[in-house]
């Protein structure tokens, strides 16, 4: 084991030395990559994720996650075999985009609100591409066709939800058992959820102003880390492209994917998407290949998410015992399943979307550009709507269960 760790360290040391050599020999390439990465972070990632990071910190500090943990336990446990607190990760992970699902999962694990196995399940299927990134940036900005948005997003989410349902069998015999929230068994579940929320707020003695300040400070620190990864990988991709390594990776991928029927024109996009998602999706949309092949490439890139996103997720869980291996394996499965769903939905979904969506949303997108800040606040609105719907669904299920018990109870 120790020898293996030494080999890994030597490998990363060699990579670092090669990176330094590339910086010395190709300073212009490094500069251009850094400028591109900085622009991507400042203009897109920072305004898109900052509100979500702050809101997630606030909701966790004010005990909303504990409230949802009690209330949504009857929903999340049968479906995904995760605690009710996972509902918050599910909602924010499916509305904000990478890598906030990993960040919130790490917080739940640090607070002992889920076991390690449950955290690995959550992290694996709640990290998604942002819905508005797929609907606006990819469909409208890259493909210039708003009707493709629901197809791209639908295949992406269907694949991840399918994996979430399958992951309930991962680590079924989990030896770690966490205590359930305190409260009488026969007490109405809404009261127990409120008691849990108030109990958490009673334990946090910080004034509201300090809680908000800490939320902003932690969010900025996390986004600075993400920005560093984005700039680093933008530079790496530029250097690898100049060195011809991207083309070599594309040829290697072609040995597997071309016999399966995928057009060789999308292989450079897949090779770039292996490292960075945004660059790969843009190249895939511009490839000289049939539309279905370009959509399949985009589906695989978005699902894989790129080594840049995976490095960001790894940094978010660095202080916990959550393992990265399940996350990476699920990303591979997500890429395969998303490509399958894209092929399955391409025919009927494209015709339906063209009829229903294009006339409604295309004029809106064509009228004026949508800023990243407006996208982020629209995403926040969707988040709160989803949270409200999840709580409402939980109350309905609990009410129906209680009525069934009352009806069937012997008189």
VEXDREN-371015 format. One record per residue (C-alpha): residue in one letter; x, z, y. Coordinates in steps of 0.05 Angstrom, whole numbers, plus 5000, padded with zeros to 4 digits. Layout:
% VEXDREN-371015
[node a [X Z Y]]
...
//
This chain:
% VEXDREN-371015
[node x [5000 5000 5000]]
[node x [5056 5018 5048]]
[node x [5094 4954 5031]]
[node x [5031 4914 5045]]
[node x [5024 4946 5113]]
[node x [5097 4931 5128]]
[node x [5087 4858 5110]]
[node x [5026 4855 5156]]
[node x [5065 4886 5213]]
[node x [5122 4836 5203]]
[node x [5071 4779 5204]]
[node x [5041 4802 5270]]
[node x [5110 4813 5299]]
[node x [5128 4741 5282]]
[node x [5063 4717 5314]]
[node x [5079 4756 5377]]
[node x [5149 4726 5380]]
[node x [5120 4656 5371]]
[node x [5070 4669 5426]]
[node x [5126 4692 5473]]
[node x [5166 4629 5455]]
[node x [5105 4586 5471]]
[node x [5097 4621 5539]]
[node x [5169 4607 5556]]
[node x [5169 4534 5534]]
[node x [5099 4516 5559]]
[node x [5086 4556 5622]]
[node x [5038 4505 5652]]
[node x [4996 4505 5588]]
[node x [4994 4581 5589]]
[node x [4973 4583 5662]]
[node x [4917 4532 5652]]
[node x [4891 4570 5592]]
[node x [4893 4636 5629]]
[node x [4855 4606 5689]]
[node x [4802 4577 5643]]
[node x [4794 4643 5606]]
[node x [4790 4683 5670]]
[node x [4737 4636 5698]]
[node x [4696 4641 5634]]
[node x [4699 4716 5636]]
[node x [4684 4725 5710]]
[node x [4631 4671 5717]]
[node x [4594 4678 5650]]
[node x [4613 4739 5608]]
[node x [4619 4792 5662]]
[node x [4551 4781 5696]]
[node x [4517 4768 5630]]
[node x [4539 4830 5593]]
[node x [4549 4882 5649]]
[node x [4475 4900 5656]]
[node x [4468 4906 5580]]
[node x [4529 4951 5574]]
[node x [4503 4997 5629]]
[node x [4432 4999 5602]]
[node x [4456 5013 5531]]
[node x [4500 5071 5556]]
[node x [4442 5100 5597]]
[node x [4391 5094 5541]]
[node x [4438 5128 5492]]
[node x [4457 5183 5540]]
[node x [4385 5198 5558]]
[node x [4365 5204 5485]]
[node x [4323 5141 5478]]
[node x [4361 5122 5416]]
[node x [4345 5190 5384]]
[node x [4271 5179 5402]]
[node x [4271 5110 5369]]
[node x [4310 5137 5310]]
[node x [4252 5183 5290]]
[node x [4197 5136 5309]]
[node x [4224 5073 5275]]
[node x [4252 5105 5213]]
[node x [4191 5082 5172]]
[node x [4203 5010 5195]]
[node x [4279 5003 5192]]
[node x [4291 5040 5127]]
[node x [4248 4997 5081]]
[node x [4269 4931 5113]]
[node x [4344 4939 5125]]
[node x [4361 5006 5093]]
[node x [4388 5033 5159]]
[node x [4364 5093 5200]]
[node x [4312 5085 5254]]
[node x [4368 5089 5307]]
[node x [4388 5020 5281]]
[node x [4326 4992 5315]]
[node x [4361 5000 5383]]
[node x [4422 4963 5357]]
[node x [4377 4909 5329]]
[node x [4339 4900 5395]]
[node x [4400 4899 5440]]
[node x [4442 4858 5392]]
[node x [4390 4803 5388]]
[node x [4380 4798 5463]]
[node x [4449 4808 5494]]
[node x [4500 4772 5451]]
[node x [4569 4788 5424]]
[node x [4600 4839 5420]]
[node x [4552 4892 5444]]
[node x [4522 4903 5375]]
[node x [4590 4927 5351]]
[node x [4598 4972 5411]]
[node x [4531 5007 5402]]
[node x [4541 5013 5327]]
[node x [4608 5047 5340]]
[node x [4573 5096 5387]]
[node x [4520 5112 5334]]
[node x [4575 5124 5282]]
[node x [4615 5168 5330]]
[node x [4552 5210 5342]]
[node x [4539 5216 5267]]
[node x [4472 5179 5273]]
[node x [4489 5134 5214]]
[node x [4536 5133 5155]]
[node x [4596 5086 5150]]
[node x [4559 5040 5101]]
[node x [4498 5038 5147]]
[node x [4543 5023 5207]]
[node x [4575 4966 5169]]
[node x [4506 4938 5152]]
[node x [4484 4944 5224]]
[node x [4546 4914 5254]]
[node x [4544 4855 5206]]
[node x [4474 4829 5222]]
[node x [4461 4853 5294]]
[node x [4519 4814 5326]]
[node x [4491 4749 5351]]
[node x [4502 4697 5403]]
[node x [4461 4709 5466]]
[node x [4392 4675 5462]]
[node x [4397 4648 5532]]
[node x [4468 4622 5518]]
[node x [4439 4581 5461]]
[node x [4376 4560 5499]]
[node x [4408 4545 5566]]
[node x [4484 4537 5560]]
[node x [4485 4500 5494]]
[node x [4418 4463 5491]]
[node x [4411 4445 5564]]
[node x [4482 4449 5591]]
[node x [4519 4417 5532]]
[node x [4467 4375 5495]]
[node x [4424 4361 5557]]
[node x [4362 4371 5515]]
[node x [4320 4434 5523]]
[node x [4280 4417 5461]]
[node x [4340 4433 5417]]
[node x [4344 4505 5442]]
[node x [4293 4536 5395]]
[node x [4323 4498 5336]]
[node x [4393 4524 5350]]
[node x [4370 4596 5364]]
[node x [4319 4596 5307]]
[node x [4370 4576 5254]]
[node x [4420 4627 5282]]
[node x [4371 4685 5280]]
[node x [4337 4666 5215]]
[node x [4404 4665 5180]]
[node x [4425 4733 5207]]
[node x [4358 4766 5192]]
[node x [4361 4738 5121]]
[node x [4430 4769 5114]]
[node x [4403 4834 5143]]
[node x [4350 4837 5089]]
[node x [4402 4822 5035]]
[node x [4451 4873 5063]]
[node x [4403 4930 5046]]
[node x [4432 4925 4976]]
[node x [4504 4932 5002]]
[node x [4531 5002 4985]]
[node x [4464 5026 4958]]
[node x [4495 5087 4926]]
[node x [4523 5113 4991]]
[node x [4555 5181 4978]]
[node x [4551 5201 5051]]
[node x [4485 5236 5069]]
[node x [4468 5254 5140]]
[node x [4417 5308 5158]]
[node x [4350 5281 5181]]
[node x [4324 5300 5250]]
[node x [4295 5370 5251]]
[node x [4221 5379 5253]]
[node x [4162 5399 5209]]
[node x [4144 5347 5158]]
[node x [4069 5349 5175]]
[node x [4081 5344 5250]]
[node x [4056 5280 5283]]
[node x [4116 5233 5285]]
[node x [4109 5217 5359]]
[node x [4116 5292 5375]]
[node x [4178 5297 5331]]
[node x [4208 5236 5367]]
[node x [4195 5268 5435]]
[node x [4224 5334 5411]]
[node x [4287 5298 5388]]
[node x [4293 5263 5455]]
[node x [4285 5329 5494]]
[node x [4333 5365 5447]]
[node x [4387 5312 5461]]
[node x [4375 5316 5535]]
[node x [4381 5391 5532]]
[node x [4450 5385 5499]]
[node x [4477 5339 5553]]
[node x [4490 5383 5614]]
[node x [4515 5328 5659]]
[node x [4473 5313 5721]]
[node x [4439 5244 5724]]
[node x [4488 5219 5777]]
[node x [4547 5234 5732]]
[node x [4513 5202 5672]]
[node x [4502 5138 5712]]
[node x [4573 5139 5739]]
[node x [4602 5148 5669]]
[node x [4558 5091 5642]]
[node x [4584 5044 5696]]
[node x [4656 5065 5686]]
[node x [4653 5058 5610]]
[node x [4619 4990 5616]]
[node x [4672 4964 5664]]
[node x [4728 4988 5618]]
[node x [4696 4953 5558]]
[node x [4687 4889 5597]]
[node x [4759 4890 5620]]
[node x [4780 4895 5547]]
[node x [4735 4836 5530]]
[node x [4764 4797 5588]]
[node x [4834 4808 5562]]
[node x [4815 4780 5494]]
[node x [4781 4719 5525]]
[node x [4842 4702 5568]]
[node x [4889 4714 5509]]
[node x [4852 4668 5462]]
[node x [4842 4615 5516]]
[node x [4918 4613 5522]]
[node x [4928 4613 5447]]
[node x [4880 4554 5438]]
[node x [4916 4514 5492]]
[node x [4983 4527 5459]]
[node x [4957 4510 5389]]
[node x [4926 4446 5416]]
[node x [4991 4425 5449]]
[node x [5029 4441 5384]]
[node x [4982 4399 5342]]
[node x [4960 4458 5300]]
[node x [4886 4449 5317]]
[node x [4890 4379 5288]]
[node x [4923 4406 5225]]
[node x [4867 4457 5217]]
[node x [4816 4402 5228]]
[node x [4846 4361 5172]]
[node x [4846 4421 5126]]
[node x [4772 4434 5141]]
[node x [4759 4360 5128]]
[node x [4783 4367 5056]]
[node x [4723 4412 5043]]
[node x [4670 4390 5093]]
[node x [4677 4314 5094]]
[node x [4661 4307 5019]]
[node x [4598 4348 5033]]
[node x [4575 4294 5082]]
[node x [4597 4323 5150]]
[node x [4624 4273 5200]]
[node x [4699 4277 5213]]
[node x [4685 4272 5288]]
[node x [4663 4345 5291]]
[node x [4724 4373 5254]]
[node x [4766 4385 5318]]
[node x [4707 4424 5347]]
[node x [4703 4467 5284]]
[node x [4778 4479 5287]]
[node x [4774 4501 5360]]
[node x [4711 4542 5344]]
[node x [4750 4579 5291]]
[node x [4786 4613 5349]]
[node x [4737 4611 5408]]
[node x [4662 4599 5406]]
[node x [4648 4568 5474]]
[node x [4703 4516 5470]]
[node x [4682 4497 5400]]
[node x [4609 4488 5417]]
[node x [4626 4445 5477]]
[node x [4671 4399 5436]]
[node x [4617 4395 5381]]
[node x [4564 4374 5431]]
[node x [4610 4318 5457]]
[node x [4632 4293 5389]]
[node x [4618 4220 5370]]
[node x [4575 4240 5311]]
[node x [4500 4239 5293]]
[node x [4458 4293 5326]]
[node x [4446 4331 5261]]
[node x [4521 4335 5247]]
[node x [4535 4361 5317]]
[node x [4480 4413 5310]]
[node x [4507 4435 5242]]
[node x [4576 4443 5273]]
[node x [4547 4484 5330]]
[node x [4508 4528 5282]]
[node x [4571 4543 5242]]
[node x [4612 4558 5304]]
[node x [4560 4604 5334]]
[node x [4551 4641 5269]]
[node x [4626 4648 5256]]
[node x [4633 4669 5330]]
[node x [4708 4657 5332]]
[node x [4769 4701 5323]]
[node x [4764 4720 5397]]
[node x [4695 4753 5387]]
[node x [4717 4784 5321]]
[node x [4778 4814 5356]]
[node x [4732 4842 5410]]
[node x [4687 4873 5356]]
[node x [4748 4902 5322]]
[node x [4770 4935 5387]]
[node x [4700 4965 5396]]
[node x [4703 5001 5328]]
[node x [4777 5019 5331]]
[node x [4762 5093 5340]]
[node x [4715 5097 5279]]
[node x [4721 5089 5204]]
[node x [4679 5025 5203]]
[node x [4714 4970 5165]]
[node x [4720 4898 5190]]
[node x [4720 4864 5121]]
[node x [4644 4865 5111]]
[node x [4634 4838 5182]]
[node x [4681 4779 5170]]
[node x [4651 4763 5102]]
[node x [4581 4764 5132]]
[node x [4604 4718 5188]]
[node x [4625 4667 5135]]
[node x [4558 4674 5100]]
[node x [4523 4669 5167]]
[node x [4558 4603 5182]]
[node x [4538 4573 5115]]
[node x [4466 4598 5120]]
[node x [4458 4576 5193]]
[node x [4481 4506 5174]]
[node x [4431 4505 5117]]
[node x [4373 4527 5162]]
[node x [4393 4476 5214]]
[node x [4388 4420 5163]]
[node x [4323 4448 5137]]
[node x [4290 4454 5206]]
[node x [4319 4393 5239]]
[node x [4263 4344 5224]]
[node x [4199 4383 5237]]
[node x [4228 4430 5289]]
[node x [4258 4374 5333]]
[node x [4192 4337 5336]]
[node x [4152 4400 5350]]
[node x [4200 4425 5403]]
[node x [4202 4357 5437]]
[node x [4126 4359 5444]]
[node x [4116 4432 5463]]
[node x [4179 4453 5500]]
[node x [4209 4394 5535]]
[node x [4151 4382 5584]]
[node x [4147 4457 5602]]
[node x [4219 4479 5610]]
[node x [4258 4415 5625]]
[node x [4234 4410 5698]]
[node x [4252 4483 5708]]
[node x [4323 4472 5683]]
[node x [4331 4406 5720]]
[node x [4305 4434 5786]]
[node x [4363 4481 5800]]
[node x [4421 4512 5762]]
[node x [4407 4581 5732]]
[node x [4459 4632 5751]]
[node x [4490 4680 5701]]
[node x [4462 4739 5738]]
[node x [4390 4713 5733]]
[node x [4402 4699 5660]]
[node x [4426 4770 5648]]
[node x [4366 4802 5682]]
[node x [4319 4756 5644]]
[node x [4353 4778 5581]]
[node x [4343 4851 5602]]
[node x [4269 4837 5611]]
[node x [4266 4808 5541]]
[node x [4303 4869 5515]]
[node x [4253 4918 5543]]
[node x [4195 4875 5518]]
[node x [4225 4876 5448]]
[node x [4237 4951 5451]]
[node x [4165 4961 5472]]
[node x [4139 4916 5417]]
[node x [4182 4952 5365]]
[node x [4155 5020 5387]]
[node x [4084 4994 5388]]
[node x [4093 4964 5318]]
[node x [4120 5029 5292]]
[node x [4061 5068 5320]]
[node x [4012 5019 5289]]
[node x [4046 5023 5220]]
[node x [4049 5099 5224]]
[node x [3976 5103 5245]]
[node x [3954 5057 5188]]
[node x [3994 5097 5138]]
[node x [3964 5162 5163]]
[node x [3893 5133 5160]]
[node x [3907 5110 5089]]
[node x [3929 5179 5069]]
[node x [3867 5210 5101]]
[node x [3820 5160 5066]]
[node x [3852 5168 4998]]
[node x [3861 5243 5002]]
[node x [3816 5278 4951]]
[node x [3759 5316 4982]]
//
